[in-house]
Amino acid sequence: MAVENLASNSMANISWLHGLLWWRNWGKREWAISAIGFAVFVFALAFVSYSWISDPDSNLSSSFHRITATDLVDLTLLHNATRRGAVCLDGSLPGYHYQKGFGSGANSWVLYIEGGGWCNTIESCFWRREIHLGSSKHMGHRVHFTGILSPHQAQNPEFFNWNRVKVQYCDGASLAGHPDKELRNGTRLFFRGQLIWEALMDKFFSLGLSKAKQALLAGCSAGGLAALIHCDEFRGLLPKNGLRKSLHKDCIARKEPAECLFPKEIIKNIATPVFLLHSAYDFWQIQNILIPEGSDLYHYWQKCRLDIHNCNATQVEILKGNWV
């Protein structure tokens, strides 16, 4: 009986295998028909995918589109900044990216200040001289305008036709450094953030900011802090009798100047209405504060700290503060 069952099972397996290999009996005609069918399927799939991306009326076009020339904006250097000492950490010219507004947005402005943390030691500031956060020699010549800087109405319905500016951040101190605070020991580091800010404002005024009907000053991380520091100055359109220093006098009178750089203190002295938005995850904080590289000896957090999407469920819970 066992032999008969084994034989029966073997025959069934052979029959099943022949079923899987039915295509081996095809002739040239069957192969040609199959190839044509597969080609038509691939072409149809490619056409549908292209339509999703290129059709401005499609549902997906509001989130995805092909990058065009209007998305890429050239870097402009402030060539007259040197005479007033408005330079990056390494002494190079500061820069920005500007796209002119049109239509109903011709007299409206969005200024977005790039983030990038601070440098708080001579070593870290010297390191920044070798990247775009400390030198225009390393800044990208063209950047992709997205988010509130996007020129696409579907993605950026409120500001797509405004004058849009991205300010490159290269002073290491949220555009708040002053020459009188520079080191005098020959380190060749220039902390000129306040002067850069003033030079940028002069330039944007010449481009039409002085006639703006409405304007939005925004930023991310250290750039968000810069927006808070200069918020009242920005609203006042740089009056001649403006603040000589970036930090508020009332705060400096009560606290250490370093404390007055934080939003919780700055916000107390801002007269302009502000709206603060904090992302769920700040990649700079994750990489440098929550999970600094030196604390991850076994590289358990390596992928997670580089990209939040690579974090496993346990790591996400730890970052949320739900882990005990």
C-alpha positions as CSV (number, residue, x, y, z in Angstrom):
1,M,0.0,0.0,0.0
2,A,2.8,2.4,0.9
3,V,4.5,1.6,-2.5
4,E,1.3,2.3,-4.3
5,N,0.8,5.7,-2.5
6,L,4.4,6.7,-3.2
7,A,4.0,5.8,-6.9
8,S,0.7,7.7,-7.0
9,N,2.2,10.8,-5.3
10,S,5.2,10.7,-7.7
11,M,2.9,10.6,-10.7
12,A,0.9,13.5,-9.4
13,N,4.1,15.5,-8.8
14,I,5.3,14.8,-12.4
15,S,1.9,15.7,-13.8
16,W,2.0,19.0,-11.8
17,L,5.5,19.7,-13.0
18,H,4.5,19.2,-16.6
19,G,1.7,21.6,-16.0
20,L,4.1,24.3,-15.0
21,L,6.2,23.7,-18.1
22,W,3.4,23.9,-20.6
23,W,5.1,26.8,-22.3
24,R,7.9,24.5,-23.4
25,N,5.6,23.1,-26.1
26,W,4.8,26.5,-27.6
27,G,5.6,27.1,-31.3
28,K,6.9,30.2,-32.9
29,R,3.4,31.6,-33.4
30,E,2.5,31.3,-29.7
31,W,5.8,32.9,-28.7
32,A,5.3,35.8,-31.1
33,I,1.7,36.5,-29.8
34,S,3.0,36.4,-26.2
35,A,5.8,38.8,-26.9
36,I,3.5,41.3,-28.6
37,G,1.0,41.0,-25.8
38,F,3.7,41.7,-23.2
39,A,5.0,44.7,-25.1
40,V,1.5,46.2,-25.3
41,F,1.1,45.7,-21.6
42,V,4.4,47.4,-20.8
43,F,3.6,50.3,-23.2
44,A,0.1,50.7,-21.6
45,L,1.6,50.7,-18.1
46,A,4.2,53.3,-19.1
47,F,1.6,55.5,-20.7
48,V,-0.6,55.4,-17.7
49,S,2.3,56.2,-15.4
50,Y,3.3,59.1,-17.6
51,S,-0.2,60.4,-17.7
52,W,-0.4,60.4,-13.9
53,I,2.7,62.5,-13.7
54,S,2.2,64.9,-16.7
55,D,-1.5,65.5,-16.6
56,P,-2.0,68.7,-14.5
57,D,-5.6,67.7,-13.8
58,S,-4.8,64.3,-12.4
59,N,-5.2,63.5,-8.7
60,L,-1.5,62.7,-8.4
61,S,-0.2,65.8,-10.0
62,S,-0.9,67.7,-6.9
63,S,1.8,65.8,-5.1
64,F,4.2,64.7,-7.9
65,H,5.5,66.3,-11.1
66,R,8.4,66.3,-13.3
67,I,11.2,68.7,-12.3
68,T,11.3,71.5,-14.8
69,A,13.5,74.6,-15.3
70,T,11.1,76.6,-13.2
71,D,11.9,74.4,-10.2
72,L,15.6,75.2,-10.3
73,V,16.7,78.6,-9.1
74,D,20.2,80.0,-9.6
75,L,22.4,81.2,-6.7
76,T,23.1,84.9,-6.5
77,L,26.0,86.2,-4.5
78,L,25.9,89.6,-2.8
79,H,28.9,91.2,-4.5
80,N,28.6,94.5,-2.6
81,A,28.6,92.7,0.7
82,T,32.4,92.7,1.2
83,R,32.7,96.4,1.6
84,R,30.3,96.3,4.6
85,G,31.9,93.2,6.1
86,A,28.9,90.9,5.4
87,V,30.7,87.6,4.8
88,C,30.3,84.0,5.5
89,L,32.4,82.2,8.2
90,D,35.3,81.7,5.7
91,G,35.1,85.3,4.4
92,S,33.3,84.4,1.1
93,L,30.3,86.3,-0.2
94,P,26.8,85.3,1.2
95,G,24.2,84.2,-1.3
96,Y,20.5,83.6,-1.9
97,H,18.1,82.2,-4.5
98,Y,15.3,84.4,-5.9
99,Q,12.4,83.8,-8.2
100,K,10.3,86.9,-9.2
101,G,6.6,87.0,-8.4
102,F,3.9,87.6,-11.0
103,G,0.2,88.3,-11.3
104,S,-1.6,88.7,-8.0
105,G,1.6,87.8,-6.2
106,A,3.8,90.5,-7.8
107,N,3.8,92.6,-4.6
108,S,3.9,89.7,-2.1
109,W,7.1,88.1,-0.7
110,V,8.1,84.8,1.0
111,L,11.6,84.7,2.5
112,Y,12.8,81.4,3.7
113,I,16.0,81.0,5.7
114,E,17.8,77.8,5.5
115,G,18.5,75.7,8.6
116,G,21.6,73.8,9.7
117,G,22.2,74.1,13.4
118,W,25.0,76.2,15.0
119,C,28.7,75.8,15.3
120,N,29.6,76.3,18.9
121,T,33.4,75.6,19.0
122,I,36.3,76.8,17.0
123,E,36.7,73.3,15.6
124,S,33.1,73.0,14.4
125,C,33.1,76.5,12.9
126,F,36.3,75.7,11.0
127,W,34.7,72.5,9.8
128,R,31.8,74.5,8.4
129,R,34.2,76.5,6.2
130,E,34.5,73.4,4.0
131,I,30.7,73.0,3.4
132,H,27.9,75.3,2.2
133,L,26.9,76.2,5.8
134,G,30.1,78.2,6.1
135,S,31.1,79.1,2.6
136,S,29.5,80.2,-0.6
137,K,32.3,78.3,-2.4
138,H,30.5,75.1,-1.6
139,M,26.9,76.3,-2.1
140,G,24.8,74.6,-4.8
141,H,24.6,76.8,-7.9
142,R,21.0,75.8,-8.5
143,V,18.5,74.6,-5.9
144,H,15.1,72.9,-6.2
145,F,12.3,75.2,-5.0
146,T,9.7,73.1,-3.1
147,G,7.1,73.5,-0.3
148,I,6.2,77.2,0.3
149,L,8.8,78.1,-2.4
150,S,7.3,75.8,-5.1
151,P,6.3,77.6,-8.3
152,H,3.5,75.0,-8.8
153,Q,0.0,76.1,-7.9
154,A,-1.2,72.6,-7.1
155,Q,1.6,72.1,-4.5
156,N,1.8,75.7,-3.3
157,P,-1.6,77.4,-3.8
158,E,-1.0,80.3,-1.5
159,F,2.5,81.5,-2.5
160,F,3.3,79.9,-5.9
161,N,3.2,83.4,-7.7
162,W,4.8,85.4,-4.9
163,N,8.3,86.7,-4.9
164,R,10.1,83.7,-3.4
165,V,13.6,83.8,-1.7
166,K,15.7,81.1,-0.2
167,V,18.4,82.6,2.0
168,Q,21.6,80.5,2.3
169,Y,22.7,80.2,5.9
170,C,26.5,80.5,6.3
171,D,27.4,82.3,9.5
172,G,26.8,79.4,11.9
173,A,24.8,81.5,14.4
174,S,21.3,82.0,12.9
175,L,22.2,85.3,11.1
176,A,22.9,87.0,14.5
177,G,26.7,87.2,14.7
178,H,28.4,90.6,15.2
179,P,32.0,91.6,14.3
180,D,32.6,92.9,17.8
181,K,32.2,89.4,19.1
182,E,34.8,87.8,16.8
183,L,37.9,86.2,18.2
184,R,41.1,88.3,18.0
185,N,43.6,85.4,17.9
186,G,44.0,85.1,14.2
187,T,41.6,82.2,13.7
188,R,40.2,83.8,10.5
189,L,36.6,83.1,11.3
190,F,34.0,85.8,10.5
191,F,30.8,85.9,12.6
192,R,28.9,88.4,10.5
193,G,25.3,87.1,10.5
194,Q,23.7,90.5,11.5
195,L,25.6,92.2,8.7
196,I,24.6,89.5,6.2
197,W,20.9,90.0,7.2
198,E,21.2,93.8,6.7
199,A,22.9,93.4,3.3
200,L,20.2,90.9,2.2
201,M,17.4,93.3,3.3
202,D,19.0,96.1,1.3
203,K,19.2,93.9,-1.8
204,F,15.6,92.6,-1.5
205,F,14.4,96.2,-1.0
206,S,16.0,97.1,-4.3
207,L,14.2,94.2,-5.9
208,G,10.8,95.4,-4.7
209,L,10.4,94.3,-1.0
210,S,10.1,98.0,0.0
211,K,6.8,98.0,-1.9
212,A,5.5,94.7,-0.6
213,K,1.8,94.6,0.3
214,Q,2.3,91.4,2.4
215,A,5.4,89.4,3.3
216,L,6.1,86.2,5.1
217,L,9.4,85.5,6.9
218,A,10.0,81.8,7.5
219,G,12.8,79.3,8.2
220,C,13.6,75.8,9.4
221,S,15.6,74.9,12.6
222,A,18.4,77.5,12.9
223,G,16.7,79.4,10.1
224,G,13.4,79.4,12.1
225,L,15.3,80.9,15.0
226,A,16.8,83.5,12.7
227,A,13.2,84.4,11.5
228,L,12.2,85.0,15.2
229,I,15.3,87.0,15.9
230,H,14.7,89.3,13.0
231,C,10.9,89.2,13.0
232,D,10.3,92.8,14.3
233,E,13.1,94.2,12.2
234,F,11.6,92.6,9.2
235,R,8.1,94.0,10.0
236,G,9.6,97.4,10.5
237,L,11.3,97.3,7.1
238,L,14.6,98.1,8.6
239,P,13.9,101.6,10.1
240,K,17.0,103.8,10.5
241,N,16.6,103.8,14.2
242,G,16.3,100.0,14.4
243,L,17.9,97.7,16.9
244,R,21.7,98.0,17.0
245,K,21.9,94.4,18.2
246,S,19.8,91.4,17.3
247,L,18.9,90.3,20.8
248,H,16.3,92.2,22.7
249,K,17.6,94.5,25.4
250,D,15.0,93.6,28.0
251,C,16.0,89.9,27.7
252,I,19.7,90.7,27.9
253,A,19.1,92.8,31.0
254,R,17.4,89.8,32.8
255,K,19.3,86.8,31.5
256,E,22.6,85.6,30.0
257,P,22.8,86.5,26.3
258,A,23.0,82.9,25.3
259,E,19.5,82.3,26.8
260,C,18.1,85.1,24.8
261,L,18.8,83.2,21.6
262,F,16.1,80.6,22.3
263,P,12.6,80.9,21.0
264,K,11.0,80.7,24.5
265,E,12.7,84.0,25.4
266,I,12.5,85.7,22.0
267,I,8.8,85.1,21.7
268,K,8.2,87.2,24.8
269,N,9.4,90.4,23.1
270,I,7.9,89.9,19.6
271,A,5.1,92.3,18.8
272,T,4.4,90.8,15.4
273,P,1.9,87.9,15.3
274,V,3.7,84.7,14.7
275,F,2.7,81.1,14.1
276,L,5.1,78.4,15.3
277,L,5.1,75.0,13.7
278,H,7.2,72.1,15.0
279,S,7.8,69.0,13.0
280,A,7.3,65.6,14.6
281,Y,10.9,64.7,14.0
282,D,13.8,67.1,13.6
283,F,16.6,65.1,11.8
284,W,19.3,67.5,13.1
285,Q,18.2,66.9,16.7
286,I,17.9,63.2,16.2
287,Q,21.5,63.0,14.8
288,N,23.2,65.4,17.1
289,I,21.2,65.5,20.4
290,L,19.0,62.4,20.8
291,I,21.3,59.9,19.2
292,P,24.8,61.4,18.7
293,E,27.1,59.2,16.7
294,G,29.5,58.8,19.7
295,S,26.7,57.2,21.8
296,D,25.8,54.5,19.3
297,L,28.9,52.2,19.7
298,Y,27.2,49.2,18.2
299,H,25.6,51.1,15.3
300,Y,22.1,50.0,16.3
301,W,20.8,53.5,15.4
302,Q,22.9,54.1,12.3
303,K,20.2,53.7,9.7
304,C,17.5,55.3,11.9
305,R,19.5,58.4,12.7
306,L,20.2,59.0,9.0
307,D,16.6,58.6,7.9
308,I,13.5,58.4,10.1
309,H,11.8,56.0,7.6
310,N,14.5,53.4,8.4
311,C,13.6,53.3,12.1
312,N,11.9,50.2,13.4
313,A,8.9,50.2,15.7
314,T,10.9,50.1,18.9
315,Q,13.1,53.0,17.8
316,V,10.1,55.1,16.9
317,E,8.5,54.6,20.3
318,I,11.8,55.6,21.9
319,L,11.9,58.8,19.9
320,K,8.3,59.5,20.8
321,G,9.3,59.2,24.5
322,N,7.0,56.3,25.2
323,W,9.8,53.9,26.1
324,V,10.7,53.2,29.7
